[in-house]
């Protein structure tokens, strides 16, 4: 019997392979059944995207700093290089997000734009999984920050009065609002609801233009933390230093963390050798976090805990950092579950698998993350 950990690692492999299937393809060229391929939209930081929910509420002064380090030489592949598999990290990982003392998103304005149209408010509530009347409370409980890596998400467009879900990659530097599990829930450039990504069940193709510095192996999947967190350790984009921001605040009273991370704010968040995520069972934030002076969080702690709904059961959990734990009993985790598919169905999808010239997609071993050899190489759709 396959362990739940094994299935979750395979889900990560699908997300990684799905992102990489069309790397270097050049749009829709190539053979295969392009019409049946699942689309992955590349969304630049300031682009309103398809079917926006609202006008942009991004604060320009808050996103002008260096969002993410450029790729290290050993991530580019080629002679002497190694191509890494994309990372999965818990939302509490220090350095996933950045910001300044100016909030990256105008929270109150975002609420006004969402609630002035009841049909749009209902669609937004549908996208984030709350009731329509609780939309203002939900958004008030979120924390505006800026993405430092490119990340995979499920986004939503406002279409015919409903929230239409699609898979996308958000560019580093995108202004988002994060919940008390460390997961982005609103994209401020268009007011769209966000949720964790869903694994592709077949072939995948890009839509949109790749930005400078985009590399599929540097895309990050952000997992919900197992418990609610009270603060985030983020990078001060103006000073390139660590700062602590309480959940539900906007940054005016950020302060240095009581216990700084073991790596510097300049560390490459996509590099598993440089950045280690919090270990399972360890505190997600330093003891006493949130007890000092700072912004007064919007609402009390109990309300903030209730503001974030459980994720739909069809959202797959992805192992943090691609590490496969040992087989054994597993306690149920909140807000997610394995796809109701066998390992073979997850890997190949409902139809024939997409072939990579020279190699076939295969299930990863239980010895560790996928190697560069398993993911690298020229790629195209099957003919």
LUMTORRO-226180 format. One record per residue (C-alpha): residue number from 1; residue in one letter; x, y, z. Coordinates in steps of 0.02 Angstrom, whole numbers, padded with zeros to 5 digits. Example, Ala and Ser with C-alpha at 12.3 -4.5 7.8 and 13.67 -1.06 7.14 Angstrom:
! LUMTORRO-226180
+-----+-----+--------+--------+--------+
:   n : res :     c1 :     c2 :     c3 :
+-----+-----+--------+--------+--------+
:   1 :   A :  00615 : -00225 :  00390 :
:   2 :   S :  00684 : -00053 :  00357 :
+-----+-----+--------+--------+--------+
//
This chain:
! LUMTORRO-226180
+-----+-----+--------+--------+--------+
:   n : res :     c1 :     c2 :     c3 :
+-----+-----+--------+--------+--------+
:   1 :   X :  00000 :  00000 :  00000 :
:   2 :   X :  00070 :  00169 : -00048 :
:   3 :   X :  00091 :  00293 :  00094 :
:   4 :   X :  00002 :  00463 :  00094 :
:   5 :   X :  00174 :  00545 :  00096 :
:   6 :   X :  00217 :  00454 : -00065 :
:   7 :   X :  00059 :  00517 : -00151 :
:   8 :   X :  00094 :  00696 : -00098 :
:   9 :   X :  00271 :  00687 : -00165 :
:  10 :   X :  00204 :  00625 : -00330 :
:  11 :   X :  00086 :  00774 : -00331 :
:  12 :   X :  00238 :  00887 : -00317 :
:  13 :   X :  00316 :  00794 : -00461 :
:  14 :   X :  00162 :  00829 : -00566 :
:  15 :   X :  00166 :  01013 : -00523 :
:  16 :   X :  00351 :  01018 : -00566 :
:  17 :   X :  00330 :  00917 : -00725 :
:  18 :   X :  00174 :  01014 : -00774 :
:  19 :   X :  00268 :  01177 : -00761 :
:  20 :   X :  00415 :  01108 : -00858 :
:  21 :   X :  00321 :  01017 : -00996 :
:  22 :   X :  00316 :  01170 : -01106 :
:  23 :   X :  00477 :  01256 : -01050 :
:  24 :   X :  00563 :  01320 : -01204 :
:  25 :   X :  00416 :  01276 : -01317 :
:  26 :   X :  00386 :  01449 : -01389 :
:  27 :   X :  00197 :  01473 : -01373 :
:  28 :   X :  00081 :  01344 : -01447 :
:  29 :   X :  00203 :  01270 : -01573 :
:  30 :   X :  00234 :  01084 : -01580 :
:  31 :   X :  00132 :  00929 : -01605 :
:  32 :   X :  00005 :  00848 : -01491 :
:  33 :   X : -00171 :  00891 : -01445 :
:  34 :   X : -00146 :  01072 : -01396 :
:  35 :   X : -00333 :  01102 : -01379 :
:  36 :   X : -00345 :  00976 : -01236 :
:  37 :   X : -00191 :  01040 : -01142 :
:  38 :   X : -00217 :  01129 : -00977 :
:  39 :   X : -00162 :  01311 : -00982 :
:  40 :   X : -00039 :  01391 : -00862 :
:  41 :   X : -00051 :  01581 : -00870 :
:  42 :   X :  00106 :  01683 : -00837 :
:  43 :   X :  00051 :  01842 : -00745 :
:  44 :   X :  00176 :  01988 : -00734 :
:  45 :   X :  00170 :  02085 : -00571 :
:  46 :   X :  00076 :  02239 : -00633 :
:  47 :   X : -00030 :  02157 : -00768 :
:  48 :   X : -00217 :  02163 : -00729 :
:  49 :   X : -00237 :  01993 : -00810 :
:  50 :   X : -00393 :  01921 : -00891 :
:  51 :   X : -00563 :  01969 : -00819 :
:  52 :   X : -00505 :  02071 : -00669 :
:  53 :   X : -00618 :  02084 : -00517 :
:  54 :   X : -00570 :  02264 : -00477 :
:  55 :   X : -00453 :  02404 : -00526 :
:  56 :   X : -00279 :  02391 : -00454 :
:  57 :   X : -00257 :  02433 : -00270 :
:  58 :   X : -00066 :  02414 : -00273 :
:  59 :   X :  00033 :  02549 : -00182 :
:  60 :   X :  00175 :  02591 : -00305 :
:  61 :   X :  00294 :  02652 : -00170 :
:  62 :   X :  00285 :  02484 : -00082 :
:  63 :   X :  00342 :  02374 : -00227 :
:  64 :   X :  00490 :  02472 : -00295 :
:  65 :   X :  00625 :  02375 : -00200 :
:  66 :   X :  00723 :  02220 : -00256 :
:  67 :   X :  00591 :  02083 : -00245 :
:  68 :   X :  00702 :  01933 : -00277 :
:  69 :   X :  00884 :  01891 : -00305 :
:  70 :   X :  00939 :  01848 : -00484 :
:  71 :   X :  00971 :  01664 : -00521 :
:  72 :   X :  01131 :  01590 : -00452 :
:  73 :   X :  01250 :  01519 : -00583 :
:  74 :   X :  01217 :  01339 : -00527 :
:  75 :   X :  01030 :  01352 : -00566 :
:  76 :   X :  01046 :  01395 : -00750 :
:  77 :   X :  01086 :  01220 : -00813 :
:  78 :   X :  01203 :  01187 : -00957 :
:  79 :   X :  01386 :  01138 : -00941 :
:  80 :   X :  01433 :  01117 : -00759 :
:  81 :   X :  01261 :  01173 : -00699 :
:  82 :   X :  01119 :  01085 : -00610 :
:  83 :   X :  00934 :  01119 : -00641 :
:  84 :   X :  00836 :  01107 : -00478 :
:  85 :   X :  00658 :  01048 : -00456 :
:  86 :   X :  00534 :  01184 : -00402 :
:  87 :   X :  00520 :  01203 : -00212 :
:  88 :   X :  00369 :  01185 : -00099 :
:  89 :   X :  00381 :  01290 :  00059 :
:  90 :   X :  00264 :  01326 :  00205 :
:  91 :   X :  00193 :  01502 :  00209 :
:  92 :   X :  00287 :  01539 :  00370 :
:  93 :   X :  00458 :  01525 :  00286 :
:  94 :   X :  00556 :  01686 :  00319 :
:  95 :   X :  00594 :  01780 :  00160 :
:  96 :   X :  00450 :  01716 :  00052 :
:  97 :   X :  00378 :  01891 :  00062 :
:  98 :   X :  00444 :  02068 :  00068 :
:  99 :   X :  00377 :  02241 :  00101 :
: 100 :   X :  00408 :  02415 :  00165 :
: 101 :   X :  00327 :  02524 :  00297 :
: 102 :   X :  00202 :  02570 :  00161 :
: 103 :   X :  00072 :  02434 :  00135 :
: 104 :   X :  00087 :  02349 : -00035 :
: 105 :   X : -00103 :  02352 : -00056 :
: 106 :   X : -00236 :  02478 : -00007 :
: 107 :   X : -00341 :  02361 :  00099 :
: 108 :   X : -00491 :  02474 :  00134 :
: 109 :   X : -00502 :  02526 : -00049 :
: 110 :   X : -00496 :  02344 : -00102 :
: 111 :   X : -00644 :  02307 :  00012 :
: 112 :   X : -00744 :  02454 : -00059 :
: 113 :   X : -00712 :  02399 : -00237 :
: 114 :   X : -00763 :  02220 : -00200 :
: 115 :   X : -00920 :  02260 : -00102 :
: 116 :   X : -00995 :  02402 : -00204 :
: 117 :   X : -01061 :  02271 : -00328 :
: 118 :   X : -01156 :  02131 : -00240 :
: 119 :   X : -01138 :  02011 : -00385 :
: 120 :   X : -00950 :  02038 : -00387 :
: 121 :   X : -00942 :  02020 : -00197 :
: 122 :   X : -01035 :  01855 : -00210 :
: 123 :   X : -00913 :  01793 : -00344 :
: 124 :   X : -00763 :  01845 : -00239 :
: 125 :   X : -00836 :  01756 : -00087 :
: 126 :   X : -00857 :  01601 : -00194 :
: 127 :   X : -00674 :  01612 : -00247 :
: 128 :   X : -00604 :  01622 : -00070 :
: 129 :   X : -00732 :  01509 :  00013 :
: 130 :   X : -00823 :  01629 :  00130 :
: 131 :   X : -00999 :  01700 :  00138 :
: 132 :   X : -01036 :  01860 :  00044 :
: 133 :   X : -01072 :  01958 :  00204 :
: 134 :   X : -00903 :  01909 :  00277 :
: 135 :   X : -00799 :  01976 :  00132 :
: 136 :   X : -00751 :  02140 :  00221 :
: 137 :   X : -00702 :  02045 :  00379 :
: 138 :   X : -00604 :  01917 :  00278 :
: 139 :   X : -00503 :  02046 :  00182 :
: 140 :   X : -00472 :  02149 :  00340 :
: 141 :   X : -00391 :  01995 :  00417 :
: 142 :   X : -00263 :  01979 :  00276 :
: 143 :   X : -00085 :  02048 :  00271 :
: 144 :   X : -00020 :  02149 :  00121 :
: 145 :   X :  00154 :  02095 :  00064 :
: 146 :   X :  00256 :  02074 : -00096 :
: 147 :   X :  00307 :  01906 : -00171 :
: 148 :   X :  00495 :  01876 : -00179 :
: 149 :   X :  00496 :  01718 : -00288 :
: 150 :   X :  00383 :  01674 : -00435 :
: 151 :   X :  00245 :  01563 : -00366 :
: 152 :   X :  00113 :  01440 : -00431 :
: 153 :   X : -00068 :  01474 : -00381 :
: 154 :   X : -00248 :  01448 : -00429 :
: 155 :   X : -00311 :  01619 : -00482 :
: 156 :   X : -00487 :  01675 : -00529 :
: 157 :   X : -00561 :  01792 : -00658 :
: 158 :   X : -00729 :  01879 : -00642 :
: 159 :   X : -00830 :  01804 : -00783 :
: 160 :   X : -01019 :  01808 : -00809 :
: 161 :   X : -01050 :  01845 : -00626 :
: 162 :   X : -00942 :  01703 : -00559 :
: 163 :   X : -00763 :  01667 : -00506 :
: 164 :   X : -00682 :  01569 : -00648 :
: 165 :   X : -00530 :  01472 : -00585 :
: 166 :   X : -00370 :  01451 : -00687 :
: 167 :   X : -00191 :  01398 : -00651 :
: 168 :   X : -00058 :  01532 : -00655 :
: 169 :   X :  00118 :  01585 : -00607 :
: 170 :   X :  00133 :  01753 : -00517 :
: 171 :   X :  00291 :  01852 : -00546 :
: 172 :   X :  00407 :  01899 : -00404 :
: 173 :   X :  00364 :  02077 : -00351 :
: 174 :   X :  00176 :  02046 : -00360 :
: 175 :   X :  00078 :  02131 : -00221 :
: 176 :   X : -00035 :  02006 : -00130 :
: 177 :   X : -00131 :  01988 :  00032 :
: 178 :   X : -00087 :  01837 :  00139 :
: 179 :   X : -00193 :  01742 :  00265 :
: 180 :   X : -00150 :  01675 :  00437 :
: 181 :   X : -00085 :  01513 :  00360 :
: 182 :   X :  00044 :  01609 :  00257 :
: 183 :   X : -00047 :  01582 :  00091 :
: 184 :   X : -00085 :  01721 : -00037 :
: 185 :   X : -00273 :  01747 : -00051 :
: 186 :   X : -00292 :  01909 : -00152 :
: 187 :   X : -00192 :  01979 : -00298 :
: 188 :   X : -00198 :  02168 : -00279 :
: 189 :   X : -00167 :  02212 : -00463 :
: 190 :   X : -00340 :  02147 : -00507 :
: 191 :   X : -00428 :  02103 : -00343 :
: 192 :   X : -00436 :  01919 : -00392 :
: 193 :   X : -00455 :  01779 : -00263 :
: 194 :   X : -00307 :  01661 : -00246 :
: 195 :   X : -00291 :  01484 : -00180 :
: 196 :   X : -00158 :  01346 : -00186 :
: 197 :   X : -00119 :  01267 : -00355 :
: 198 :   X : -00198 :  01108 : -00423 :
: 199 :   X : -00095 :  00976 : -00511 :
: 200 :   X : -00122 :  00958 : -00698 :
: 201 :   X : -00203 :  00795 : -00752 :
: 202 :   X : -00133 :  00798 : -00928 :
: 203 :   X : -00020 :  00904 : -01036 :
: 204 :   X :  00011 :  01087 : -00995 :
: 205 :   X :  00048 :  01236 : -01105 :
: 206 :   X :  00096 :  01415 : -01065 :
: 207 :   X : -00008 :  01568 : -01103 :
: 208 :   X :  00069 :  01740 : -01089 :
: 209 :   X :  00244 :  01809 : -01110 :
: 210 :   X :  00388 :  01748 : -01002 :
: 211 :   X :  00470 :  01888 : -00905 :
: 212 :   X :  00657 :  01916 : -00890 :
: 213 :   X :  00729 :  01796 : -00763 :
: 214 :   X :  00584 :  01673 : -00769 :
: 215 :   X :  00643 :  01494 : -00749 :
: 216 :   X :  00520 :  01351 : -00715 :
: 217 :   X :  00634 :  01268 : -00587 :
: 218 :   X :  00634 :  01429 : -00483 :
: 219 :   X :  00445 :  01432 : -00462 :
: 220 :   X :  00387 :  01403 : -00282 :
: 221 :   X :  00229 :  01318 : -00217 :
: 222 :   X :  00172 :  01393 : -00051 :
: 223 :   X :  00087 :  01274 :  00071 :
: 224 :   X : -00030 :  01319 :  00212 :
: 225 :   X :  00048 :  01305 :  00384 :
: 226 :   X : -00024 :  01168 :  00494 :
: 227 :   X : -00082 :  01297 :  00622 :
: 228 :   X : -00128 :  01481 :  00616 :
: 229 :   X :  00019 :  01600 :  00630 :
: 230 :   X :  00021 :  01770 :  00713 :
: 231 :   X :  00159 :  01853 :  00610 :
: 232 :   X :  00270 :  01840 :  00458 :
: 233 :   X :  00458 :  01867 :  00449 :
: 234 :   X :  00480 :  01966 :  00289 :
: 235 :   X :  00619 :  02062 :  00201 :
: 236 :   X :  00622 :  02251 :  00216 :
: 237 :   X :  00642 :  02292 :  00032 :
: 238 :   X :  00706 :  02467 :  00071 :
: 239 :   X :  00841 :  02417 :  00196 :
: 240 :   X :  00872 :  02234 :  00144 :
: 241 :   X :  00847 :  02178 :  00324 :
: 242 :   X :  00727 :  02065 :  00419 :
: 243 :   X :  00567 :  02132 :  00493 :
: 244 :   X :  00419 :  02053 :  00579 :
: 245 :   X :  00241 :  02096 :  00526 :
: 246 :   X :  00090 :  02042 :  00625 :
: 247 :   X : -00050 :  01956 :  00530 :
: 248 :   X : -00188 :  02080 :  00491 :
: 249 :   X : -00076 :  02235 :  00494 :
: 250 :   X : -00008 :  02343 :  00354 :
: 251 :   X :  00172 :  02378 :  00405 :
: 252 :   X :  00173 :  02547 :  00492 :
: 253 :   X :  00240 :  02470 :  00653 :
: 254 :   X :  00346 :  02326 :  00588 :
: 255 :   X :  00491 :  02282 :  00702 :
: 256 :   X :  00648 :  02174 :  00696 :
: 257 :   X :  00610 :  01992 :  00739 :
: 258 :   X :  00656 :  01932 :  00913 :
: 259 :   X :  00744 :  01782 :  00837 :
: 260 :   X :  00814 :  01818 :  00662 :
: 261 :   X :  00820 :  01676 :  00534 :
: 262 :   X :  00982 :  01578 :  00518 :
: 263 :   X :  01008 :  01647 :  00342 :
: 264 :   X :  01016 :  01825 :  00281 :
: 265 :   X :  00879 :  01922 :  00189 :
: 266 :   X :  00985 :  01915 :  00032 :
: 267 :   X :  00976 :  01724 :  00028 :
: 268 :   X :  00900 :  01645 : -00127 :
: 269 :   X :  00731 :  01579 : -00068 :
: 270 :   X :  00729 :  01452 : -00208 :
: 271 :   X :  00894 :  01373 : -00155 :
: 272 :   X :  00868 :  01224 : -00036 :
: 273 :   X :  01050 :  01235 :  00019 :
: 274 :   X :  01032 :  01417 :  00072 :
: 275 :   X :  00855 :  01424 :  00143 :
: 276 :   X :  00782 :  01292 :  00257 :
: 277 :   X :  00595 :  01296 :  00293 :
: 278 :   X :  00531 :  01280 :  00473 :
: 279 :   X :  00539 :  01098 :  00527 :
: 280 :   X :  00374 :  01005 :  00557 :
: 281 :   X :  00328 :  01014 :  00740 :
: 282 :   X :  00437 :  01168 :  00771 :
: 283 :   X :  00358 :  01339 :  00808 :
: 284 :   X :  00309 :  01431 :  00649 :
: 285 :   X :  00366 :  01596 :  00727 :
: 286 :   X :  00474 :  01646 :  00876 :
: 287 :   X :  00394 :  01633 :  01048 :
: 288 :   X :  00307 :  01792 :  01098 :
: 289 :   X :  00285 :  01852 :  00920 :
: 290 :   X :  00145 :  01978 :  00906 :
: 291 :   X :  00150 :  02030 :  01089 :
: 292 :   X :  00250 :  02188 :  01064 :
: 293 :   X :  00198 :  02358 :  01000 :
: 294 :   X :  00145 :  02376 :  00820 :
: 295 :   X : -00009 :  02399 :  00715 :
: 296 :   X : -00164 :  02348 :  00808 :
: 297 :   X : -00225 :  02198 :  00706 :
: 298 :   X : -00395 :  02220 :  00627 :
: 299 :   X : -00512 :  02121 :  00741 :
: 300 :   X : -00465 :  02010 :  00888 :
: 301 :   X : -00360 :  01852 :  00879 :
: 302 :   X : -00509 :  01735 :  00883 :
: 303 :   X : -00591 :  01826 :  00738 :
: 304 :   X : -00431 :  01822 :  00637 :
: 305 :   X : -00422 :  01636 :  00662 :
: 306 :   X : -00599 :  01617 :  00594 :
: 307 :   X : -00570 :  01735 :  00449 :
: 308 :   X : -00478 :  01607 :  00345 :
: 309 :   X : -00588 :  01463 :  00282 :
: 310 :   X : -00528 :  01286 :  00260 :
: 311 :   X : -00466 :  01251 :  00085 :
: 312 :   X : -00574 :  01145 : -00031 :
: 313 :   X : -00539 :  00961 : -00020 :
: 314 :   X : -00487 :  00953 : -00202 :
: 315 :   X : -00334 :  01063 : -00172 :
: 316 :   X : -00185 :  00945 : -00163 :
: 317 :   X : -00059 :  00960 : -00024 :
: 318 :   X :  00121 :  00969 : -00081 :
: 319 :   X :  00265 :  00913 :  00031 :
: 320 :   X :  00363 :  01061 :  00099 :
: 321 :   X :  00533 :  01071 :  00012 :
: 322 :   X :  00501 :  00908 : -00083 :
: 323 :   X :  00560 :  00798 :  00062 :
: 324 :   X :  00480 :  00627 :  00073 :
: 325 :   X :  00451 :  00581 :  00258 :
: 326 :   X :  00466 :  00399 :  00312 :
: 327 :   X :  00317 :  00285 :  00293 :
: 328 :   X :  00204 :  00273 :  00443 :
: 329 :   X :  00041 :  00334 :  00518 :
: 330 :   X : -00005 :  00510 :  00464 :
: 331 :   X : -00121 :  00625 :  00557 :
: 332 :   X : -00253 :  00709 :  00446 :
: 333 :   X : -00202 :  00885 :  00394 :
: 334 :   X : -00321 :  01031 :  00385 :
: 335 :   X : -00380 :  01106 :  00223 :
: 336 :   X : -00323 :  00986 :  00091 :
: 337 :   X : -00301 :  00808 :  00037 :
: 338 :   X : -00234 :  00694 : -00095 :
: 339 :   X : -00310 :  00691 : -00267 :
: 340 :   X : -00427 :  00543 : -00286 :
: 341 :   X : -00314 :  00464 : -00417 :
: 342 :   X : -00184 :  00327 : -00416 :
: 343 :   X : -00001 :  00371 : -00437 :
: 344 :   X : -00009 :  00315 : -00618 :
: 345 :   X : -00163 :  00421 : -00654 :
: 346 :   X : -00084 :  00573 : -00572 :
: 347 :   X :  00073 :  00556 : -00677 :
: 348 :   X : -00007 :  00521 : -00845 :
: 349 :   X : -00174 :  00608 : -00834 :
: 350 :   X : -00335 :  00541 : -00911 :
: 351 :   X : -00258 :  00522 : -01084 :
: 352 :   X : -00088 :  00472 : -01152 :
: 353 :   X :  00061 :  00547 : -01059 :
: 354 :   X :  00162 :  00688 : -01133 :
: 355 :   X :  00332 :  00622 : -01186 :
: 356 :   X :  00495 :  00715 : -01160 :
: 357 :   X :  00618 :  00674 : -01300 :
: 358 :   X :  00748 :  00553 : -01238 :
: 359 :   X :  00661 :  00510 : -01075 :
: 360 :   X :  00491 :  00463 : -01008 :
: 361 :   X :  00407 :  00546 : -00859 :
: 362 :   X :  00419 :  00428 : -00714 :
: 363 :   X :  00373 :  00426 : -00531 :
: 364 :   X :  00513 :  00495 : -00421 :
: 365 :   X :  00603 :  00379 : -00305 :
: 366 :   X :  00573 :  00392 : -00118 :
: 367 :   X :  00755 :  00435 : -00089 :
: 368 :   X :  00737 :  00622 : -00112 :
: 369 :   X :  00684 :  00765 : -00228 :
: 370 :   X :  00687 :  00748 : -00416 :
: 371 :   X :  00859 :  00770 : -00489 :
: 372 :   X :  00901 :  00891 : -00628 :
: 373 :   X :  00920 :  00744 : -00747 :
: 374 :   X :  00739 :  00695 : -00718 :
: 375 :   X :  00675 :  00869 : -00760 :
: 376 :   X :  00800 :  00946 : -00879 :
: 377 :   X :  00817 :  00930 : -01066 :
: 378 :   X :  00723 :  00990 : -01221 :
: 379 :   X :  00535 :  00977 : -01204 :
: 380 :   X :  00387 :  00977 : -01322 :
: 381 :   X :  00215 :  00902 : -01342 :
: 382 :   X :  00200 :  00723 : -01400 :
: 383 :   X :  00175 :  00707 : -01586 :
+-----+-----+--------+--------+--------+
//
